[in-house]
């Protein structure tokens, strides 16, 4: 009996006992569906995080008061550090020779108002020149904030398209005045739409000069500083230069620890990979249990099949079939059963991932390796758990098998 004929027998058995076949394959379907869905979400998150972190360039790092904090204990140790100021940013801009951009940043939340329209929970961003590169913003109309706006603390702003649409409708926002909190600003620019990030709009913001932000919103407090090096190769040098400048401004002695933090995209990616790695392992473990249960059910149903077809096996052996022919027949049947469940699981997993991505902020990306992994897992389950029933069938004595009723 060839491979095609054995597979045909297995599929005929599936069609003949639809409910039993479905219940037999349910464990495999659930296990493979879980694996495919998890891999799709992890792949989608990986692409999403990588794209967002690298939107401003891989050669960007951040200087702030606290640094990269991952626990309450670490925060307790650094919370009394001195603030990072705009003057620190000015010093870095003038003395870090390997930096192409140095941008001071701060944020808050305000209510935006134009005439009788109010828009709540608008992100107010204080930014120094060059922010459009760091924030990955493209203008749709007007101009960006400039050096003169910042030095003169002008009440001007660049708004996101969601703010422009909600407040102005079909009107041209550029040149009009809106209230951001207690102050009135002239709109000088509108950015292109960026869409949502994990369900949160990236277009509901107003950017103002950093010194204007500090004057009107933040009499005291710390700012963050984004530094973009000339290229990837010069990034370590730029980091060391920035460290030297800040240590000198704070009169830190040689050997004493920094009282500021430097964070790179690699730090964020490492934490992200650690978190998603743990979630991935746990979820795959649960899926593996489903696959194990599915494999045991397949082995059980194959043992029942061997018992039901004992006389058929005896006739085949009497007609000249060898042990390896019987063995391969039942292995092919168990593998076909498992692969059928695996294919249904792949379809269900892909559908679940795409549906979740459509109705929730979770990103999903179905990759070919995950589908191949699902098919391979299904085949291995069929071979592994079908081996014992196939061996039992191959070991049957033909005389005893022919007497079986």
N, C-alpha and C positions, 0 to 999 in steps of 0.2 A: 504493500500500500504506500503510495507516494504522499508527499507533504500536502498537496492540494486536496487529495481525497480525505486525509485525516482531518484537515481543517473544515472540509465540507460536512463531515460527520458531526464535528463539534458544533457547527452553526445550526445544523438540523436539530440537534438536541436542544439548543437554545430556543429555537422557534417552537419546538414541540411542547416545551414546559416554560412558558413565558414568565409566569409568576415566580416559579422556583429559580429560574435563571436570574431574574432581576434581584431576588433576595440573595442569591449566591454572590452576585457581583456587587452588591450594595457597598460592602466594606471597601472593595477596590475603588469603586467610583468615588466614594467620599474621600478616601486617602489621596488619590491622584488629584481630585478636584482641589483639595486643601493645599497640596504641594504647588500646583499650578497657580492658584490664586495668590498664595504667599509669595512665590517667586515673582509674579507679575507686579505685586505691590512693592516688593523690595527693589525690583529693577526700575519701576517708575519713580520711587523715592530717590534712588541713586542718581538717575538722570536729572531729576528735578533739583536736588541739592547741588550736584556738580554744576549744573547750568547757572543756578543762582549765585553760587559762590564765585564762579569764574566770570560772571557777567561784567564785573569791573576789571577783570584781568587777574591772572594767577599771581602777579607780582605786586599785590596789594597786602599791606599789613596794617594793624590798628594799634594805636597807643591810647590807653585809658587809665583811669584811676585804679581799677581793681585787677585787670588782667583776666585770664581765662579761669573762672571760678566754677568748680564742679561740686562743691559741698558747703554746708553751713560752717564747718570748721575753718575752711579756707577763707570764707567771707569774714568771719570774726577776726582773723589775723590781719586783714587788709583794709577793713572799713574805716580806719582812722588815718589813712594815707592822705597827703595833701592833694587838693584838686588839680586837675589838668586845666590850664587856662588858654585863652586865645593868644596870649603873649608867648606861651610855650609853642604854639603852632607857628607863630611868626618866627621864632628862633629856629625852629626846625626847617622852615621854608628857606631861610637864609643860609643855614649852615650844613644841611645834609646835601652834599654835592651829588650823591647818586639818586636823589629823589626827583622825579619828574613833576609830581603833584603832592602838595600837602594841604589837606582839607579839614578844617575844624567843623565839628558836627554836634548838634544837640536837637532834642525833639520834645514835643509836648502835644497836648490835645486841646482843641478849642472848638467853639461853635462859630461857623462862618455865616455871615448875613449879607444879603443884598436886597435892598428895599424891604419888602415884606416876607421874603423867603429866608428861612433858617435851615442850616445843614449842620447837624450835630456830629460829634466824634470825628472831626477833621484833624488829621495829623499835621501839626505845625512843625516844619523842619527848619532849623537854623543851619545855614550852610555858608561856607566861604567859597570863593571862586574855584572852579574846577569840579564842583560837586556833581555836575551832570555826567562826568566820566565815572566817578565812583558809584553814583546811584543808577547808572546806565539809563539816562533820560535823553530822549530826542524831542526837539521842539516841533510842535505842529503849527504854532503861530507866535509872533512876537520875538522876544529875545530872552537870553538867560541873565541871571544876576551877575553883576560885574564887580570889579575891584572898587570902583568909585561908590557904588551902592553900599558896599560893606564899610568903607572908611568913613563915609558921611552918615552912616546909620539911617539910610533912607527907608521910608515906609513903602516898600515895593515888594511884590511877590510874584512867583511863578506858580500856577495852580495845575493840578492834575485834571484830566478830561472829565472825570466824574463830578468834581466840584464845579467845573465850568458848565457842564450840562444841567446839573441840578439847580444852580443859581441863575444862570443866564438864558437857558433854553436855546433859542435860535439866534440870540444876540451875540455880537462879537465881544468877548470878554476883555480883549486888550484895550487898555486905556480907561477902563471902568474902575470904580472903587468899591471895595468890599470891607466889611468889618471882620476882623479876626480877633475874637475876644473883645478887649476894650479899645482896640486901636483900628484905625482905618488905613487900608493899604491900597495902592494902585496896582492893578494887574498888568504886568509887563510881558507875560508869556504864558502859553499853555502847552503842555507836553503831549506827546503821543500816548495812546492807551497801552498799558502793559498787562491788563487783565488781573486775575486773582492769583494769590499764592496761598495754598492750603486753605482756601475758602475766604481769605481776607483780601479786600481790594487793595491794589497797589496804585490806584488812581485817585484816591480820596485824600489828597494832601495839598498843602500850600507851603512852598519854600520861600524863606525870607533871608536876608543877609544875617550872618551869624552875630555880628555886633548889634544889629537891630533886635535880634532875638534876646540877647543877653540884657540889653537895656530895657526892653518891655516885658520880658517874661522870666528872666533868671538873673536876679541881682547877685546871687552867689550860687555856686555849684560847679560841677566839673563837666567839661566837654570831652568828646572823643575826637581823636585825630586819625584820619585815614591817610596813609602814605603810599604812593605808587612809585616804585623804583623805576629806573630807566628801562630795565629789562629783567627777565627772570634770573639771569646770572649775577646781576648786581644787587639782588634783593638781600642776601646776607650782609653785604657791606653797608647797605642803606640802614638795615636794622641796627648794626653796631654803631654807625654814626649817630642815629637817633638816640640810642642808649647813652652814648658819650655826652651828647648835648644836654639831655635831661639830667643826667647825673651831675654834670658841671653846674647847671642852673640850680640844682638842689643841694649843692655842696656836700655830696656823698663821698665819704672816704674810700680809698681803694680797699676792696675786700668786703665792704658792707653791702647788704642786699639792695636791689632796686626797690624804690617805693612808688613804682608805677608798673603797669603791665603792658606787654607787647603780645599781640595775638595774630596768628596767621591763619589762612584758610586751612592749612594742614592740621592745626589744632582742632578746628571745628569738625573737619572730616574724620579725624581719629575718634572724637567723641561720638559722632554720628554712627560710625562703623561699629563702635563698641555697643551702642544701644541697639541698633538694628540687628547686630550679630546675635545678641542675647535673645531678642524677640524671635529671630529667625530659627534659632536652635530649639526654643521651646515649642514653637508652632510646628516645625518639622517633626519634633518628637511626638506631638499629638497625632500628626498625620501618619507617622510610622506605625503607631498603635492601630490606627484604622486599617492600614495596609496589612499588618500582621493578622488582624482579625479576618480581613478579607481572604488572606492566603490560607488560613486555617479552614475557613468555610469552603474554599475551593478544594482543598485536600479532602475534606469530609465528603463533599458531593462527588468527587472522583472515586473515592472508596465505595460509595453507594453505587456509582456507575459500574465499577468493576464487578461488584456483587450481582447487579442486575444483568450483566452481560457475560457471566461466567460461561454459560453454554456456548455463546458466540465465540468466546476466546478459545474454548476447546475445539470447536469446529475449525477455526482458523489454524490452530496448531496441528490438527489432524491433517489439514490440507497442505501442510508444509511450511507454515509461518514460523520463523525463528523467534527466539526470545527478544532479540534486539528489534524485530519488526513490531512485536507487541509493545515493547518499551517505548519505541519512538512514536507509535500511534497515540498512546495515552499521554505522552509528554506534549505532543502537538495539540491534543485536545485541551489539556489543562492550560497550555500557553495561549491558545485561541480564546478560551474562556476569559483568562486574565486580561489579554489584550483588548477584548471587547469592552470589559469594564474600564480599562485604562483610557480607551478612546472616548467613551462616554464621559469619563471623569475629566479629560482634557477639555472637551467641549463645554462641560459644565463649569470648569474652573475659569476658562477664558471668558465665558459669558458672565460669570459672577464678578470677575475683575473689571470688565468693561462697564457693567451695570453700576458697580460701586463707584467707579470713576466718574460716571455720568451724573449720579445723584448726590455725590458727596465731594468734599475737597481732596480726597485721597487720590494721588496720581497713580496710574497703572500703565505698564508697558509690557506687552506680551512679547517674549523673546523666543527665538527658535531653540536655543539650548534648553529652555524649560520644557518645551514640548517634547524634544528628544529625550530629556530626562524622564518625563512621564511615561513615554513609550517603553524605554529601557526598564524602568521600575516594574511596569506591568509584565513585561516578558520575563524578567528575573523571578517575579513572584510565581508566575505560572510554572516555570521550570523547577524552582526550588520546592514549592509545595506540591507539585504534581509528580515529583520523583518517586516518593514512596508508593502512592497508588499505582504508578506505572510499573515499579519494581514488583509489587504484589501481583499485578496482572501477568507480568512476564514469567513469574515463578510458578504459576498454576500448572498442575499436572494435567495433561490433556485428557487422560482417562477419567479422572475425577471430575474435571470440568464438564465432560460430555454427559456424566451421570446426574449433573446438577439440575434440579427442577426449580 
